[in-house]
Amino acid sequence: MACQHENFQCDCQIGRLLHKDGGAVTGYTADIKVKCVDCGVSFRFVGLPAGNHHSEPRVSVDGIELRAPIEPATHEKFLLSASYSIRPPARQ
């Protein structure tokens, strides 16, 4: 009987983006992988281009790793391409 993929493991690594070695942090990324715990099959992220980008999600060439830019929710500058519908209130 084929695996029903009912149990998952998600691995996430957070990276800091720098313009140059030793420079200031200019952004963050969450690199995410998902696999079935029962059979070990990795899952692919679909519908995204491959590569790396500082402000748009991408996947690895094989589609197994999602490379998603992230920012602190308290960050004052939000990306213009943000897809969330409710923005936090302006800081006073």
Helices and strands as residue ranges (DSSP letters): E 8-18, E 25-36, E 42-43, E 58-59, E 65-70
